[in-house]
Structures are given as structure tokens and as C-alpha cells.
Amino acid sequence: MRLLGRLCGLETELALYADPARFGGRQWRRVAYERLVAQISRSTPCATASGCKEGVFLANGGAVAFEGERLAAGAGLIELATPECRGPRELLLYQRAMEQLARHAAQQIGLTFIKNDRDAHDSVYGAQENYEVPVGGPVSLWIWRLGLIALVPLVLLCWACTLLTLLMLLFYFLVTALLVASVRLLSPRHVQPTMRLLWGGDVVSEDGARLILPVWLESLLIRLSSLYSLPVAVVLWGLVRIAVFRRTRRLLTPFLISRPILVGAGMVDRRGRFLLADKAPAINCLLGFSAFLGARPVFAIGNFFKAVCIDSFTSWRTFARLFRPRQRLQLAIGDANMCESAEFLKIGSTLLVLDAIEAGYLEDAPQFARPVRALQTFVGDPTLTAAVRDRRGRLWTAVEIQRYYLSVCHRFVRDQADGVSDEVEEVLSVWEDALQALENASEDPAGTDLLVGTLDWPTKRYLVDQVGPGGRWEVKKKIDIRYHELSEDGYYETIRDVGLAPRLVDETSLERAMRWPPSETPAARRGRAIREFTGGEMTVVVGWHDMVVRNRKGKRRLSLETHGAGIP
């Protein structure tokens, strides 16, 4: 495999800003999503996405989905997922293409997206990175496979509890429907009070298109599902911890906890302090299921839980894919970047470090007893002088850790007998330049102003500093959030439009990426199939790994994995 050539992808959750009345009240985010998809489908072919999440795949291989755990309460985000890509430039291009598609459609319906990682109420969401990585050595791989087989009884028990819950819910629907019908016949004026008593509000959405669970019932179902899926989650967490990505996680962790000095988006916290990263202050564990039991991990394993407990219910192929020697490593620590240079550096440096780890380098990387605490120390220090002691007793600043990884990657690249691509050299060059600028800034804090438009946190801090030391928190927080606004009024886009932010993506490539998938990945076949089968008499349901085409004669399943495993 060539350097930087592993499959990779980005998922980005976007917050929505609009007048709720324009989209129909409490469920306005769901309605906005439906209008958004309808608008996107006018500019590019789309196909319904398979699985439990409501979404569509586009002809460029990417996906748009509605991310909403608490639909009854009116919550929800729009998730953009890039197609599977190879290399930082290609992934950056398709990330910007997905954003541009969503932004253009949103403008047509009166919607604005905020591409950040938390709101003013400290609700955390945002970006995730996906990289194809070996599970481990032969022993770890077989422990993983045997553990998956041992999980089957617990998974079956979880499915049984789910079916029982659905039956109880159906029974409740029937009983309450009969009760409401009786009240309607006997005392019509008491129908609405009865509905509020039984359901907490209307059962049908404002547009009449769907049923809405009451908030209390939705909360109860979420708690029940968490309870009966807990045994699977606990065993799966332990299995992943002892068998999956162990070496990769150990050697990658120091790099990740120091990476925010380069690619953090910055934030103004509730005390008015400026921190280097938006999401990192919420990280509370190394390994976990995102948001499950309050976990905010560095390494997210919710994709394994989803494959084992949810997706395998409808397709045994999903479970079988977990036995493959290469799986998806999901990083939940990264911020949603606005600066193209920062996003390129985030992807490129991580890909190069993963290549070095897989080649046997970085075995002497510094190890920290409490890496999450070290992460909080680093992101809380804009002066870049805070140091943390490793297990050997040596003190390291975040800049020094990044300098160590960069030097090893330089040596790794020099050792390549067949030479390297210009893209590899570009990653090393951008990494070196950014680190050198930060090292200079640690001696002169004003030096970070030279990174405005190149890295996100120096850019955002420069804008926040214009308020002055006595500025109100609300004003600073407004700058913090509007920096991430995907519109011509967004503060980063204003900086970019006046030429202060380097552009790595040209308009011609962007236009093509909005319509066509990257080559040599599963997305290539997915995109071609969507163009071929949508818009006619056939019904198409598309997933990351395969798709189902139905017509009058029956259905046919097509694999999308000619070019390797998909990165959901």
C-alpha cells in the first residue's frame, strides 16, 4: 500500500440555524432535513440509504443523514459523510464538496449551517475521522473473532428485548387509540385533554406525515434500550480493549492528545477562557461508545456496536465483515476545521503516523499515565508552554511531542526505497512550517497572528481578541460560533474571501467532486450505480458496502467492495 493510501473518510455533524416557524414548529429540524434532501436531489442523483438512520447517498458517493436521537423533543443535526477517499488532498476536496452541496441547498430553503463541535449550551457534537487499520497481529485477530462469536447469545437476547419492547409499544398504541376513539364518541370536547394526558401532545406531526412519540415515552424507550444493550456494550468494550487496535492506539494516543495545538478549532468556555480545541475539553476517556453512558472518547467504537447489535439484525453480511483483518478506526477527538490548511494537516499527519506505526516505527513514543488529563492540560494552555511528565519521568510540551512524531515520520519517509509522492512531501512541509511557527509563538505570543487563516485556533483567537480584555462573554461566544457559519456572513468565510486564508481546493475540482465519486474506492462503484439505477422504474437502497436494486422481477444485491472495505 502506498503512503497515505489507506481508505479514509470524515463525518461532520452540522448544527441548524433558522426560524423554526418557517419549517413547522417543534419538529422543524426534521422538516428542514427533508426539504434539504429534496433540494439536493434537484442538483444531483440521490438514493435512499439503508440502515436505521434516515439518510440518502449522493452520486459522488457521499451521504447526507438526519442525526436525531431525541426526535420527539425536536432535537436533530444534519450529518455529512464524505465518500471513501485515499489521501489528504482527495479527502479535503470531498469534505468541501459535501459542504458546498449542503450549503447551496440550505440557502434555497432559508437554512444556515454551523460547522462546529458544541453550541452555547455546551452540547457536544461535530466531526469524526475514519481510517482503515489492521485489527492487530494474528493472536489479537483470533481473540477478536472468537469474542464476536461468543457475543452472539447476548446479541440475540438484546434483539429479543427489542422485539418485546416493540410489542409493548404496539399494545400501548392500540389501547390509547381505542380510548381516544371512545372519548371522541362520548365527549368530543375532551379529546385534546385526553391526548395531552396520554401522549403529552399531538400524535401526528405538524405536516401530518408521521407519528410522533411523546417526549416522556421517547425518554423511557431510550433508557430501556440502553439498559438491555448494556451487557453487549460492556463485553464488546472489553473485547475491543484487549484485542482491537491495541498497538495502534498505544502509539497513536500521544500524537492525538498533542495534535490540537495544530488542528484545534479553539473555543471560548463558560468562564471566558480561550482553549485550543472545541471538542477536546469534553473528552473523558480513551475508548468508548460516543454519548453512551456519558462517554466522550478519543477512540470511538460505536461503529462496532452498531454493526453487532443493529445492522446485523437485517443482514448477516454486516456481522461477517467484522471478521476481516482490517477494520475502521474511528477518532472522535478532532474538531470541525474551517481552515483548509488545518484540515489537510489533520488528515495528512494522521495518515502518515498510521503508516509509520504499521511499518514498525514509533515504538519509543512517549507514554503518559493519564493521557486524557494531559490532553486537557495542553488544550487549556494557549501559550504552548505547559508540560506533562511521561512514564519515564521526562517532561514534554505538546510542541515537543509533535516535533518527535514529525522527526520519526521524516526518518520513515527517507527509508522508503521506492521514493514518495509529492503529497507526502507536502504533508511534511506543512507540518514542519506549522510547528516552526508555533515554536516561535511560544516565545512571542503575538507570533500566532502569523497563522491567521492557516490554523483555526489562532484565527479564532485573533478575532476574539479584537473584542478587548473587557469584552462581554456573549460577544466573544458569538464570534466563537459564527466563525463556523457556512454562509457568506460567516466570520471564517469573510477572512477567506478577502484572501487571508490559503485555498487548497480549486473551483474546477470542487465542481467535479460535487457530482462524481473518487476513483479506486467503493465510492466509485456506488456513485456509478446511483446514476445508473435512480430515476427509473427501479427502487434503489444503498449502503456503504452494498446496494439493493428492486424491480418488478425481484431484487438484486450488488457489492460495492471491488476496491476494498468501505469506510462508513
Buried (B, 14 or more C-beta within 10 A) or exposed (E): EBBBBBBBBBBBBBBBBBEBEEBBEBBBBBBBBBBBBEBBBEBBBBBBBBBEBBBBBBBBBBBBBBBBEEBBBBEBBBBBBBBBBBBBBBBBBBBBBBBBBBBEBBBBBEBBBBBBBBEEEEEBBBBBBBBBBBBBEEEBBEBBBEBBEEBEEBBEBBBEBBEEBEEEBEEEEEEBEEEBEEBEEEEEEEBEEBBEEBBBBBBEBBEEEEEBBBBEBBBBBEEBBEEBBBBBBEBBBEBBBEBBBBBBBBBBBBBBBBBBBBBBBBBBBEEEEBBBBBBBBBBEBBBBBBBBEEBBBBBBBBBBBBBBBBBBBEBEBBBEBBEEBBBBBBBBBBBBBBBBBBBBBBBBBBBBBBBBBBEEBBEEBBEBEEBBEBBBBBBBBBEBEBBBBBEEEEEBBBBBBBBBBBEBBBEBBEEEEEEBEEBBEBBBEBBBBBBEBBBEBBEEEEBBBBBBBBBBBBBBBBBBBEBEEEBEBEBBBBBBBBBBBBBEEBBBBBBBEEEBBEEBBEEEBBEEBBBBBBEBBBBBBBBBBBBBBBEEEBBBBBBBBBBBBBEEEEEEEBEBBEBBBBBB
